[in-house]
Amino acid sequence: MREIGQNLDTTKERVKKLLNIPVLIKINGGRGKSTLCHGEVTALFPAVFSVKLDTGELKTFSYADVHTRGVLFLKPQKQEQ
């Protein structure tokens, strides 16, 4: 469900701020299934954006996916050294 008072332009601006920053991405696969991936937003387009995962895989999502919470950006946890 989308956030009240938000629109796609606001969502695009939020994604734009994450360009080239490492993030943890939670992808809702439906029916209670979700996947956590590490990666970074590498390209922005008018209707979609691309995410390069740490595995080298390239995934593309629409801004509507973020707007409806099908894709969530989380802060990656710092690893202790």
C-alpha positions in Angstrom: 0.0 0.0 0.0 1.3 3.4 -0.8 2.1 6.2 1.7 -0.6 8.9 2.0 0.6 12.2 0.7 3.3 10.7 -1.5 3.3 10.7 -5.3 5.6 9.2 -8.0 7.6 12.4 -8.4 8.5 12.2 -4.7 9.4 8.5 -5.0 11.6 9.3 -8.1 13.5 12.0 -6.0 14.0 9.5 -3.2 15.5 6.9 -5.6 17.6 9.6 -7.3 19.3 10.4 -3.9 20.4 6.7 -3.7 22.3 6.8 -7.0 25.7 5.1 -6.6 25.3 4.5 -2.8 25.5 0.9 -1.5 22.0 -0.2 -0.2 20.3 -3.3 1.1 17.2 -4.0 -1.0 14.2 -6.0 0.1 12.2 -7.3 -2.9 8.7 -8.6 -2.2 8.1 -11.7 -4.3 4.4 -12.0 -3.3 2.7 -14.6 -1.1 4.9 -13.8 1.8 8.1 -14.4 -0.1 10.8 -11.7 0.0 14.5 -11.5 -1.0 17.3 -9.4 0.5 20.0 -8.2 -1.9 23.0 -5.9 -1.5 23.7 -3.6 -4.4 23.5 0.0 -5.7 21.3 2.1 -8.0 23.4 2.5 -11.2 21.0 4.1 -13.7 17.9 6.2 -13.7 15.3 6.4 -16.5 11.9 8.1 -16.8 9.9 5.1 -15.8 12.4 2.6 -14.3 15.8 2.4 -12.6 18.5 -0.2 -12.6 20.2 -1.8 -9.6 23.5 -3.7 -9.9 23.7 -6.4 -7.2 26.9 -7.4 -5.5 26.7 -10.7 -7.4 27.0 -8.8 -10.7 23.4 -9.3 -11.7 21.5 -6.3 -13.1 17.9 -5.8 -12.0 15.4 -3.2 -13.2 12.5 -1.9 -11.2 9.8 0.7 -11.7 9.3 3.6 -9.4 5.8 2.2 -8.8 7.4 -0.8 -7.2 9.0 1.5 -4.6 5.9 3.6 -4.3 3.7 0.5 -3.5 6.4 -1.0 -1.2 7.2 -3.9 -3.5 10.8 -2.8 -3.3 12.2 -1.4 -0.1 15.6 0.3 0.4 17.2 -0.5 3.8 20.4 0.8 5.3 23.1 -1.9 5.0 24.4 -3.0 8.4 28.1 -2.3 8.9 30.2 -5.4 9.2 32.5 -5.5 12.3 36.2 -6.0 11.5 
